[in-house]
């Protein structure tokens, strides 16, 4: 009896290690990448991932002092991970999907090629940010039909354009202020994705620090309302976005 229990415990431990190496279990994180009209929840969560946060510090040499560390500003974060798209119904699959591995590959390629930022989120972590797809490598390793991949993402930073109004004292142009109820911009919707429309509507009236959160919020509101069709007029103020005169999203 003792030998049988030892066998069961050993088998359970080995199975747990195998599942962990293949991408986790039902208690693991869920990785979701969304962009445009596509969204991929990776069926097999990576067993590990790496986030790089550069801070652009530099070292300069000063006479009589030697090397001095000059602190820089935060750079763009990058995220890398590897996993595979299964062609079979494995018990350790994190997210069930009815489509095949190459359709998932096609969705990621579309997101990479449509020249619009995507959004990556990892459940159970603080990672949720707009990104661009920098590298995507995939291929098969055996006869199972599973498609293995490596992907590298880089943080996308929304840029707020400078104001066209010059300061009366310095004659210098400044960035658009994020406050002031009378400041508004108008954007005419075109046949593009809601995410692109949200970015265009937000970026002229919002500071860089708040753009990501507001763009995502407006994007969700657009999707819920059925999207932005050609000819739709989006009016953005410091407090809200209106679609053809009706409130669509408030900050």
GICOR-V754817 format. One record per run of one state. SS is the DSSP state (helix for helix, strand for strand, loop for the rest). FROM is the first residue (numbers start at 1). TO is the last residue. If there is no record, write none. Layout:
ss:from:to
SS:FROM:TO
SS:FROM:TO
//
This chain:
ss:from:to
loop:1:1
helix:2:22
loop:23:30
strand:31:35
loop:36:37
strand:38:41
loop:42:48
strand:49:52
loop:53:57
strand:58:62
loop:63:65
strand:66:70
loop:71:77
strand:78:85
loop:86:100
helix:101:113
loop:114:117
strand:118:122
loop:123:127
strand:128:139
loop:140:146
strand:147:155
loop:156:161
strand:162:166
loop:167:172
strand:173:175
loop:176:183
strand:184:188
loop:189:193
helix:194:202
loop:203:207
helix:208:225
loop:226:232
strand:233:237
loop:238:239
strand:240:243
loop:244:245
strand:246:250
loop:251:251
//
